[in-house]
């Protein structure tokens, strides 16, 4: 009986250990509006994200985004934030796009793709005025 009890306890401990895998990376995919395949993709280390963050404040259409924000998989109701200004700055101008993320754990398992983000736009910066003169 003692051997069975030890076996059950060991099985419970091991099953808990197997289920508690660590996330190691996040892949960000960028899509043209309505496309089924991404045209740009980047993967970053999960530990470089700032998780357990409060809900972000966004209004209207996002133009020239620089950060990736997604639901924190550990802290329900909180968010993970990761700055991606170089990658997102390389998305073609002008255009409207959506994005998705997937996560990969330390066993190499990849999650399903997230729901698509709301559309965002990439717009060129305004041209500086020219011909400036100061007169009396």
Secondary structure, 3 states (H helix, E strand, C coil): CHHHHHHHHHHHHHHHHHHCCCEEEEEEEEEECCCCCCCEEEEEEHHHCEEEECCCCCCCCEECCCEEEEECCCCCCCEEEEECHHHHHCCCCCEEEEEEEEEEECCCCECCCCCCCCCEEECCCCCCCCCCCCCC
